[in-house]
Amino acid sequence: MNWDDARVFLAVCRASTLRGAARVLNVDQATVGRRLSALEKSLGATLFLRTSDGYALTAVGEAALRNVEKMEHSALELERQIQGLDDRLTGSVRVSTTDSLAIDFLIPAMARLHELHPQVQVQLDASTQILSLAKREADIAVRNTRPDNPDLIARRIARWPVGLFAAQAYVDSNGAPEPGTAFEGHDLVVYQPYLANKKDLTLVSEPMNRGRIVASLSSSLLVRRSIAAGLGVGEIPVYMGERDGLVRVWPERTRPEPYEVWLVTHADLRHTARVRAVIEQIVEAFALENE
């Protein structure tokens, strides 16, 4: 099995459909189907069962997957090592982050980068999904969690307290919540993953069981915009609330855990000129905020 065939095989494994694999490979669905059939014919084995739910691996396919993943690891490692020796300030750098951090920091960093190194292009992915640096889905990640992969180089570039905020219009209409009332009579804006992961829900250590959750949002930017629109009271990093001109509720209180930002890249890429140039501008953007 050559690497081109292996990529097709992996794409079908991970997408479970020809259409999904075609989207990943940037080819048409018929091409994926033909190449998969040719691969099975050349190996003399059935790798997938065609089911109503998509493509499922056979026992032979599962054995093949383990070896193909080793091929993928070796191919990606070779690619990273070669790129790590690249000293040209030209080419593309893929960066993964959240929408709020992209707007507040990475886009300004990209603007400065373009002035200094116009031949370096940044592909920016802003979502709650964490892309894999080991699989070359991104070259740099700006995350709020520190990775535990020993092959990744992580540097903390920000650490902010998290406070409670509301729009002035909301406070004018509803007043500010009273400490100790568990937000009774107040509308709350909450980050959706927080609801799924916590049993005893609080905002800046205040129980929220008497409040009304009027919006649960999938990203920090949506939480910010909902608070600014006057939907309710919400918990966000203090820098965000101040930047958005919101009212700080209970300024003496913060969430026990601060909001940390980590800049992460693969060890093999940290000396690549264009990756290093992007990192420098990102670090500077966060340094300016912390001054």
C-alpha positions as CSV (number, residue, x, y, z in Angstrom):
1,M,0.0,0.0,0.0
2,N,1.5,3.3,-1.0
3,W,1.0,6.6,0.9
4,D,-1.7,7.9,-1.5
5,D,-3.7,4.8,-1.0
6,A,-3.2,5.0,2.7
7,R,-4.6,8.5,2.8
8,V,-7.7,7.4,1.0
9,F,-8.1,4.5,3.5
10,L,-7.6,6.7,6.5
11,A,-10.1,9.3,5.2
12,V,-12.8,6.7,4.8
13,C,-12.0,5.2,8.2
14,R,-12.4,8.6,9.9
15,A,-15.3,9.9,7.9
16,S,-17.2,6.6,7.5
17,T,-18.6,7.8,4.2
18,L,-17.3,8.4,0.7
19,R,-18.7,11.9,0.7
20,G,-17.0,12.8,4.0
21,A,-13.7,11.3,2.8
22,A,-13.9,13.1,-0.5
23,R,-14.4,16.4,1.3
24,V,-11.2,15.8,3.4
25,L,-9.2,14.7,0.4
26,N,-10.6,17.5,-1.8
27,V,-11.6,15.1,-4.6
28,D,-15.0,13.9,-5.8
29,Q,-16.9,11.1,-4.2
30,A,-16.6,8.8,-7.3
31,T,-12.8,9.1,-7.2
32,V,-12.7,7.9,-3.6
33,G,-15.0,5.0,-4.4
34,R,-12.8,3.9,-7.3
35,R,-9.6,4.2,-5.4
36,L,-11.0,2.3,-2.5
37,S,-12.2,-0.5,-4.7
38,A,-8.8,-0.7,-6.5
39,L,-7.1,-0.8,-3.1
40,E,-9.2,-3.7,-1.9
41,K,-8.7,-5.5,-5.2
42,S,-4.9,-5.1,-5.1
43,L,-4.8,-6.4,-1.5
44,G,-7.2,-9.2,-2.2
45,A,-9.1,-8.3,0.9
46,T,-12.3,-6.5,2.0
47,L,-11.4,-3.6,4.2
48,F,-14.9,-2.2,4.9
49,L,-18.4,-3.4,5.3
50,R,-20.9,-1.2,3.4
51,T,-23.7,-0.6,5.9
52,S,-26.7,1.8,6.1
53,D,-24.8,3.9,8.6
54,G,-21.7,4.1,6.3
55,Y,-18.4,2.3,6.0
56,A,-17.4,0.0,8.9
57,L,-14.0,-1.7,9.2
58,T,-13.7,-5.4,8.9
59,A,-11.3,-7.4,11.0
60,V,-8.8,-7.1,8.2
61,G,-9.5,-3.4,7.9
62,E,-8.8,-2.9,11.7
63,A,-5.5,-4.7,11.3
64,A,-4.6,-2.5,8.3
65,L,-5.6,0.6,10.2
66,R,-3.0,0.1,12.9
67,N,-0.2,-0.2,10.3
68,V,-1.5,2.7,8.2
69,E,-1.5,5.0,11.3
70,K,2.2,4.1,11.7
71,M,2.7,5.1,8.1
72,E,0.9,8.4,8.7
73,H,2.9,9.1,11.8
74,S,6.2,8.6,9.9
75,A,5.1,10.7,7.0
76,L,4.0,13.6,9.2
77,E,7.2,13.4,11.2
78,L,9.3,13.6,8.0
79,E,7.3,16.5,6.8
80,R,7.7,18.4,10.1
81,Q,11.4,17.8,10.3
82,I,11.9,19.0,6.7
83,Q,9.8,22.1,7.3
84,G,11.7,22.7,10.6
85,L,14.8,23.3,8.5
86,D,13.1,25.9,6.3
87,D,14.6,29.3,6.8
88,R,12.5,31.1,4.1
89,L,10.1,33.8,5.2
90,T,7.5,32.7,2.7
91,G,4.7,30.2,2.6
92,S,1.6,29.3,4.7
93,V,1.2,28.8,8.4
94,R,-1.9,27.3,9.9
95,V,-3.1,28.7,13.2
96,S,-6.0,27.4,15.4
97,T,-7.6,29.4,18.1
98,T,-11.0,30.6,19.5
99,D,-13.1,33.3,17.8
100,S,-12.7,35.8,20.6
101,L,-8.9,35.4,20.7
102,A,-8.8,35.6,16.9
103,I,-10.6,38.9,16.8
104,D,-8.9,40.5,19.7
105,F,-5.3,39.3,19.1
106,L,-4.6,37.1,16.1
107,I,-6.0,39.4,13.4
108,P,-4.0,42.4,14.7
109,A,-1.0,40.1,14.8
110,M,-1.6,39.0,11.2
111,A,-1.8,42.6,10.1
112,R,1.6,43.4,11.6
113,L,3.0,40.2,10.2
114,H,1.8,41.2,6.7
115,E,3.6,44.5,7.0
116,L,6.9,42.8,7.9
117,H,6.7,39.6,5.9
118,P,4.1,39.9,3.1
119,Q,5.1,36.5,1.6
120,V,3.9,34.7,4.7
121,Q,0.2,33.7,4.6
122,V,-1.8,32.7,7.7
123,Q,-4.6,30.2,7.5
124,L,-6.7,31.0,10.6
125,D,-9.2,28.4,12.0
126,A,-11.3,29.9,14.8
127,S,-13.6,27.3,16.4
128,T,-14.1,25.4,19.7
129,Q,-12.7,22.3,18.0
130,I,-9.1,21.6,19.0
131,L,-7.1,20.7,15.9
132,S,-4.2,18.2,16.1
133,L,-0.7,19.7,15.8
134,A,0.7,16.2,15.7
135,K,-1.4,15.3,12.6
136,R,-0.5,18.7,11.0
137,E,-4.0,20.0,11.1
138,A,-2.4,23.2,12.4
139,D,1.1,24.5,12.9
140,I,0.3,26.8,15.8
141,A,-2.5,26.7,18.4
142,V,-3.5,29.4,20.8
143,R,-5.6,27.6,23.4
144,N,-6.9,28.0,26.9
145,T,-5.6,24.6,28.0
146,R,-2.1,23.3,28.2
147,P,-1.5,20.1,26.1
148,D,0.1,17.1,27.7
149,N,1.8,15.8,24.5
150,P,5.6,15.8,25.1
151,D,6.3,16.5,21.4
152,L,4.5,19.9,21.7
153,I,6.1,23.1,23.0
154,A,3.7,25.1,25.1
155,R,4.2,28.7,26.4
156,R,1.7,30.5,28.5
157,I,1.1,34.0,27.0
158,A,-1.8,35.3,29.2
159,R,-3.5,34.7,32.5
160,W,-6.6,36.7,33.2
161,P,-9.1,36.8,36.1
162,V,-12.7,35.9,35.2
163,G,-15.4,38.2,36.4
164,L,-19.2,38.8,36.2
165,F,-20.5,41.3,33.7
166,A,-23.7,42.8,32.3
167,A,-24.7,45.4,29.9
168,Q,-25.6,48.8,31.2
169,A,-29.1,48.5,29.7
170,Y,-29.6,45.2,31.6
171,V,-28.5,46.8,34.9
172,D,-30.8,49.8,34.3
173,S,-33.8,47.6,33.7
174,N,-33.2,44.8,36.2
175,G,-30.7,46.1,38.7
176,A,-27.6,44.2,39.8
177,P,-28.0,40.8,41.4
178,E,-27.5,40.6,45.2
179,P,-24.7,38.3,46.5
180,G,-26.1,35.3,48.3
181,T,-29.4,35.1,46.3
182,A,-28.2,32.6,43.7
183,F,-29.2,35.1,41.0
184,E,-32.9,35.0,42.0
185,G,-34.9,37.0,39.5
186,H,-32.1,37.5,37.1
187,D,-31.3,36.3,33.5
188,L,-28.1,34.4,32.9
189,V,-25.9,33.9,29.9
190,V,-23.8,30.7,30.1
191,Y,-21.0,29.0,28.1
192,Q,-22.6,25.8,26.8
193,P,-19.8,23.3,27.5
194,Y,-19.7,24.6,31.1
195,L,-23.3,23.4,31.6
196,A,-22.4,19.9,30.3
197,N,-19.2,19.5,32.4
198,K,-20.3,20.9,35.8
199,K,-22.6,19.5,38.5
200,D,-22.7,22.4,40.9
201,L,-23.2,25.4,38.6
202,T,-21.8,28.7,39.8
203,L,-20.8,32.1,38.4
204,V,-17.8,33.7,40.2
205,S,-18.5,31.1,43.0
206,E,-22.2,32.2,43.4
207,P,-24.7,29.3,42.9
208,M,-26.9,30.0,39.9
209,N,-29.8,27.7,40.6
210,R,-32.3,30.5,41.2
211,G,-31.5,32.4,38.1
212,R,-33.0,31.9,34.6
213,I,-30.6,30.6,31.9
214,V,-31.8,32.5,28.9
215,A,-29.0,31.7,26.6
216,S,-26.3,29.0,26.4
217,L,-23.7,29.6,23.8
218,S,-21.0,27.5,22.2
219,S,-18.2,30.1,22.1
220,S,-16.8,32.9,24.2
221,L,-17.5,35.4,21.5
222,L,-21.2,34.5,21.5
223,V,-21.3,34.8,25.3
224,R,-19.7,38.3,25.0
225,R,-22.1,39.4,22.3
226,S,-25.1,38.1,24.3
227,I,-24.1,39.9,27.4
228,A,-23.5,43.1,25.4
229,A,-26.9,42.7,23.9
230,G,-28.5,42.9,27.3
231,L,-29.7,39.3,27.5
232,G,-28.4,38.7,31.0
233,V,-25.5,38.5,33.4
234,G,-22.5,36.3,32.4
235,E,-19.0,35.3,33.3
236,I,-16.1,36.2,31.0
237,P,-12.4,37.1,31.4
238,V,-12.1,40.6,32.8
239,Y,-10.2,41.9,29.8
240,M,-13.1,41.0,27.6
241,G,-15.7,42.8,29.7
242,E,-13.6,45.9,30.0
243,R,-12.8,45.9,26.3
244,D,-16.5,45.6,25.5
245,G,-17.5,48.4,27.8
246,L,-19.6,46.2,30.1
247,V,-20.6,46.8,33.7
248,R,-18.5,44.7,36.2
249,V,-20.8,43.1,38.7
250,W,-19.3,42.3,42.1
251,P,-15.8,43.5,41.1
252,E,-14.4,42.0,44.3
253,R,-15.2,38.5,43.0
254,T,-13.5,36.4,40.4
255,R,-13.9,32.8,39.3
256,P,-11.4,30.5,41.3
257,E,-9.7,29.4,38.1
258,P,-8.2,32.1,35.9
259,Y,-8.5,32.1,32.1
260,E,-5.1,31.0,30.7
261,V,-3.9,31.2,27.1
262,W,-1.2,28.9,25.8
263,L,0.7,29.2,22.6
264,V,1.5,25.7,21.3
265,T,3.5,24.4,18.4
266,H,5.3,21.1,17.5
267,A,8.9,20.8,18.5
268,D,9.9,20.0,14.9
269,L,8.5,23.3,13.6
270,R,9.5,25.8,16.2
271,H,12.6,26.9,14.3
272,T,10.9,27.2,10.9
273,A,11.3,30.8,9.9
274,R,7.7,31.5,8.9
275,V,6.3,29.7,12.0
276,R,8.7,31.6,14.2
277,A,7.7,34.9,12.6
278,V,4.0,34.2,13.3
279,I,4.7,33.2,16.8
280,E,6.6,36.5,17.5
281,Q,3.7,38.6,16.3
282,I,1.2,36.6,18.4
283,V,3.3,36.9,21.5
284,E,3.7,40.7,20.9
285,A,-0.1,41.1,20.5
286,F,-0.8,39.5,23.9
287,A,2.1,41.4,25.5
288,L,0.5,44.7,24.5
289,E,-2.8,43.7,26.2
290,N,-1.0,42.8,29.4
291,E,0.9,46.1,29.6
